[in-house]
Amino acid sequence: MSVIAVPASINLAPEQFQELRDIIYSKTGIFFAENKLYLLENRLSKRIKELSMGSFEDYIAHVKTQASNTAEFHEIYNAVTINETFFFRFQPQLEAFKGLLSKLIDQREAEGDRYLKIWSAASSTGEELYTIGIILSALLGNKISEWNIDLWGTDLSHRALALANEGIYTKNSFRGAMTEIQKRLYFTELQPGRFQVNEDIRSLVKFKYLNLNDSTEIRKFSGIDYVYCRNVMIYFDEDMKKRVLRSIYGTMNHGGFFFLGEAESLHGISSSFKVEHLTGAFAYKKE
């Protein structure tokens, strides 16, 4: 049996970088500028070695074949993105969100229309959406069963979605502002250092695959009160950001709020949302 020799170093030529970049962009909207050549080379050369291939030329041909296209695309996404998330991340924004949510709950209670729809548009391994579920559970208490609640988490990574559905986390996911009381209330320690989100919170959330480059799928969402889209726009160029924002805008209720990461902004990208300055944070409102 012959064995393919895999070189210790696999180089990505500029023309190969452009071809691979265009493939990734057409599938996901994720854009790599020229100065990201070495990043792409480093991340994907590991995948090439896993496949026992010898060059980026072989790998690009592999990606372009119909038989391997879909599965390999997910491997690329996992390689080039960072699933950096944890419970109760960016506490000032969450406190502002809690205030907005409390007001909306009171309003809906008064109207006798008890429904809430919240979407984590790049939910990664689920900590963000479970955090929202914990906040909502604390606000509604025993009345939560009287409400029609949709908490959706979507992501492009099947691997991340599988972890989110499992709801099992280690200490790295708890480096945010979660208290020990919250941890005891909402998690079960399966074994030392491994905690699972309790069933009452897991039952509130649903995770599904969604490519934000797919406006047809996004349009299936409607009546959304709050959209979290934190730290995902950084992967898009300006055209892609505008397309995604147009699609998300159409899913939201008037008066709904759109949340970005703490270092992100819609300045110069969209005038459809009005920036709202909240205590310690800001959000964008659909008027």
N, C-alpha and C positions, 0 to 999 in steps of 0.2 A: 504493500500500500504506500503510495507516495504522500509525502507531507509537504504542504506549502510553507516555504520559509517566510516568516513575517519579519520585516526589518525592524530594528530597534527604534528607528525614527521614521515617521511617515510624514512627508511634506505636502502641503497644500499650495499648489501653484496659483497665481493671481487669477488666471482664466478659469480654473476649477473652482476657486472661491466664488467667483461671480455666478457661475452656473449653479452651484449648490445653494448660494444665497437666494437666487431667484426661485429655486424650487421651494425652499423653506418659506419664502415670502408669499408665494402663490397659494400655499396650503394654509398658512397660519396668520399671515399679516406681520409676523415677526421679521424685523429688518435689521440686517447687520451692515454697518458702515465699513468702509475699507480698512479702518484701523482695528477692526475686529477679526481680521484674517487669522491671527495667531490664536485667538480665543477659540474660534471654530476649529482650527487645526488641532488644538490640544484636546478639546472636548470629544471630537469625532474620531480622532486617531485611536482612541481607546476602543471605540465601537468597531473600528476596522480590524483591530487585533482580535477582538472577541469573535469576529466572523472569519478569522484566519485568511483575511485578504492582504494583499501586498501594497495597495496604493489607493489614493483617492479616485483615480480613474476607474478602478474596479468597483469602488463603493458607489460612485455616482451612477454607473451603469446598473448596479443592483437596485438602487433607489428608484430608478426610472422604469424598471420592469413592472408590469401590471401585477404579477403574482406576488411581489414582495412590497409593493408600494405602501399599502395601508399600514401594515404591521411595522415597517421600518420607519415610517413617518413618526409613529409614537415613540420609537426609540430615539429619534433625533430630538423630538421635543423634550423628552426626559433629560437628554444630555445637555441641551443648550440653555435650559431655564433653571432657575433656582427656586425651590419650594421653601422659601424662608417665611415661616409663620409660627405663631404661638398664641396661647390663650391670653385674652385681655391685652392685646398689643395696642399701643398708643392710647393710653388711658384718658387723656383730655378729650379726644374725639369720642370715645365711648361714653364718657360722662355727658357730653353734649347730645349724643344720640339718645341716651336714656331720658334726658329732659324732653326732647322732641317726641319720643315714643310715648312717654307718660301723658303728654298733652293730647296726642292722637287717640290714645286709649280712652281718655275721659270724653273726648268729642264723640267717638264711636259709641261709647256707652250711652251717652245722652241721646244719640240718634237711634239707639236700639239696633245698630248695624255692626255686629261684632265680628269683624274680619280684619286680618292683617296679612299682607304679602311682602316678604322681604327676600331679596335675591343677593347672594354672594356670587358675583359673576366670574371670579377666578378663585375658587374656594380652596384650591390646593388640597392639603391633607385634612381639612375640615375644622381646624381650631377656631377660625373666624366665625363660621356659622354656628358652631356649638356655643361660642361665647355669646352670640346674639340670643340663642335659645335659653341660656342661663339667665341673661338679663330679663328676657321676656317672662320667664317662669317666676322670677323674683317679683316682678311688677304685678303680675296677674294673680299669683298665689293659687288658692283653691278655685278661683273663677276661670282658670285657663281652659277647663273642659267646656265652658260655655261659648268659647270662641272658635271661629273657623280660621285656622292659622296655616299659612303656606310659607315655609322657610326652605328656599331652594339654594343649593350649592351646585355650581357647574364648573367644569374644568376640562382642559384639553388632555390631561394626563390620566390614562386609565389606572396607572399605578397609584397616583395620588388619590383618586376616587375610591379605589379599593381600601386604602388605609382609612379614608374618611368614613366609609360605611362601617368599617370594623370599630372605629372609635376608641382605639387603644393607643395610649401615649406614654412616653417616658419623660424624664425630668427636663429635657431640652424644650418641651412644649409648655412648661410651666414657669418660664422665666419672666413672664409678664406680671401684672399687678393683681393676680388672683390671690385671695386670702386662703389661709388654711381651712377656715370655716366653709368657704365655697367649695374647696377641694373635697372636704368630707361630705358635704351635702349632695354634690352632683357627680361624684366619681366613686367607683369601687376599686380597691387595690387588689388586683388579681394575684400578684406576687410582688416581692420587694422591687419598687421602682417602676412597676407597670400598672397603669390605671386605665380603667374603661369608663367612658361616659355612661351614666345610668340610663336605663331604658326610658324613663319618663322624658328625658331630654332627647335621646336618640329618636324617639317616636315623633318628635316635632319636625325633624329635618328630613329632607330628601336630597340625594345627590344624583347628578346625571352628567353624561358627557355632553359638552357643547364647545364648538369652535366659534370664537367671537368673530371670526371672518365669515361666518355663515349667517347672513342677515335673514334668510328664510326661516331658520330655526329660532333665531332670536324673536322674530315676530310672533311666535307661538306663545310667548309670555305676554301677559296683559295685567293691568290693574295693580302694578307694583307700587308699594308705598315707599320703600327704601331700597336703593341699590348700593351695594358695596363693590367697588372696582379698584381695590387698592394695589398699587405696585405691579400693575400689569401693563398700563399704557406706556411705561418706560421701554417696552420691547417693540413698540410700533413707531412707524414714521408718521408724519403729519396727516397724510391722506388716509391712512388706516385709522388713526385716532378719530378723524372726522366721521368716517363710515361707521365705526363702532358706536360713537356717541349718538349719531342719528338713529341708529337701530334701537339703542337702549332708551333714548328719549321717547320713542313711540310706545314702549312697554309700560311707561310710568303714569300713575295718576297725577293730575294737576295738584300741585302742593306737595308732591313727593320730593324726596331728597336723595342726592347722589353724592357718595363719599369716595374720595381719593386717598392715596397715601399722603403722609404728612409733608413730603417734599414735592408733591405733584400739584399741578395747576391746569385749569382749562384756559388760561389767558392766551389769547391769540388763536385758539383752536375752535371754541364754540361760544356763541353769544346767546344760545337758546336757554341756557341755565343762568339764573341769577345767583351770584355768590352771597352767602349768608354768613356773617361773622358771628360765631358762637363763642361761648366762654372757653378760651384755651384752644380753639380749633375753628375750622370753617367747613362749610358744605355747600353744595350747589342745589338750588331749588328749581323745580319745574313750575313755572307760574301759569 
